[in-house]
Amino acid sequence: PQVIQTIQGVAFKNFGQAGILGRYPIHFHMSNDCPHSLVSKNVIQESNQRCIIIHKSNDITIDDNVAFYTRGHCFVTETGAERRNTFSNNLGAKTVELGVTLGQSDSTFDVNDPRQNLASTFWVRSAENYWIGNVAAGAQKVGWWFEMVDSSSPQLPGGFVNNSVHSSAQGFITYPKKG
């Protein structure tokens, strides 16, 4: 919390505990402002639950990471309270369903709710971040999902430049309607 953290050049394979909140390969959890913190040049492969999660943490750079064949949301701003983080030049490929009940949108807990079980390569809950040159490829469900319905404060746009998605069931979604 509020210290410079660097995670660089690490290979994560078979990390994450499916169905347990907070058990992800890389998770900044309520770290507040973390200027100069860096998550870069890492590989996350065969994650059992999600990839790089930013939860109520700010000013982190997530750059040049690769995630392949991962379960659940992959690159995430979790609650909508995340600000000024930069996600740049990241590749997420073959994001698949979580496969367990977690009580969140990347798992099934209400089969009648179309917002459930939509694992996304990029799950964006806060617009006050920067998304530059990222690629979502081969997502089983969704490449990019902007789901900001639960945000408690007004959001100012960060940036969304030169991002792409291909070979996914759905490329880009916002607020799927219930029912």
N, C-alpha and C positions, 0 to 999 in steps of 0.2 A: 504493500500500500504506500502510495506516494513516494516510491523510490524508483530509480531507473532500473528497468529490468530488460535483459537482452536474452532472447532465445534465438540462436542462429546456427544453421548448419546441422540440425538434428534430424534423424530419421525416427519417426514414430510408427510402429507397426503393431496392430492388434491392441491399441490403447482404447480407453473409454469403457465404461461399464453400462451396458444397455439397461435402460429402465430406471436408472438412479440419477436423479437431478444433480447437476454439478460435477459429474464424473466424465470429464471430457479430456482429450489429449492436451489441449492448451486452453486455459480458462483464466481470464483476468476477472476476479470476483470482487466487486465493490472496492476497487482500488483507488477511486476518486481520480484526481489529476496525476497523470504519469508522463509528463513531458520527456521526450527523448527515449522512451521505452520502445523497443524494437523486437518484432517477431519476423524473421527474414530468412529466406533460403532454407526452409525446412520442408520435409516430405512427410505427409501423413498418409499412411496406406492401411487399408482394411480396418478403419476405425469402427469400433462397435457402437459408438454413439458420438455423433457430431465431430467437429474439427477444431476451429479456432473461435472461441466464444468471448465476446467482450460484454461484460455485465456491469452496468453502473460504473464504468471506468472511462477515462477521457485522455485524449492527446497521445494515443499509441499509434505507431506505424506498423502495419501488417503488410509486408512487401515481398513479392517474389517467392511465394510458397506454392507447393503443389500438394493437392489432396486427391487421392485416387481410390476408388471403390470404398466409399464411406457410407455409413448408415445415419439417417436423420439429417437435419439442417447442418450445413458445413461451415460457412463463414457467416458469423452472426453478430448483430447488435441485439441484445436479448430483451430489454424491457422498454426501450424508447428513451431512457435517461442517459444514453451514451452520446458524447459530444466530441467533435473535432478529431475523431480517429480517421486515419487514412488507410484505406485498403487499396493497394496498387499492385498491378502485374501478378495477380494470383490466378492459379488455374485449379478449378475443381472439376474432376472428371469422374463420371459414373457414380453419382450420388443416388442412393437407393433408400427405400422405406426403412424406417427404424425397426419395425417388426415386433415391438413391444408397446404396452400401454404406459405412457409417461404423463398423460394429462396435458400435453401441449400439442401444438398444431402439426408436429411431425410424427405423431403417433395416433392411434385410434382409441377414442374413448366414447364417442357418440357416432354411431354408424350413419345417422341421419344428418349429420353436419358436414357439408361439402368442404369445410375448411380443415378437416382432420386428415391425417395421414398424407400430407402434402410435403414430404421432405424436399427442401430446396437447397440448391448449392449455395445461393446467397439469400439469407433471410434478414431483411432490413426492417428494424423496428424504429429506427430514428433517422430522419432525413438530415440531421445536423452532422453528417460525416462526409467523407470524400471517398468516392469510388472511381478509380482511374485505371483503365487498361486491364480489367479483370475478365476472365473467360469462364463460363459455365458450359461444360460439354457432356452430353450423354446422360443427363439427369433422368431418372426413371419417372419423376413427377414434374418438378418445376426448376427452371434455371435461376430466375430472379423473382423473389416475392417481397413486395413492399407491403407489409402488414403493420400499419401504424394506428390501428383502431383503439388501442389501449393507452396511448400516450397521454400523460397527464398535463403536459405543458405545451404551449404553442411551439412549433418547430420552424426554424429558419433553414432554408435549403443550404446544404454544403455544396457538393459537386458530384456530377455523374457524367463522366466523359470517357469515350472510347471503350466501353464495356461491350461484351458480346455474349451470345448464347447460341448454341446449335445442337442438333441431334437430341433434343429433349422433348418429353411429352408436351410440356407447356413452356414457352420461353419466358414470359414476363406476366405476372399477375399482381393485382392489387385488390384487397378487400373482397374475397369471394363472398357472394351473397349466401345467407343462411336459408336453407329450405328449398 
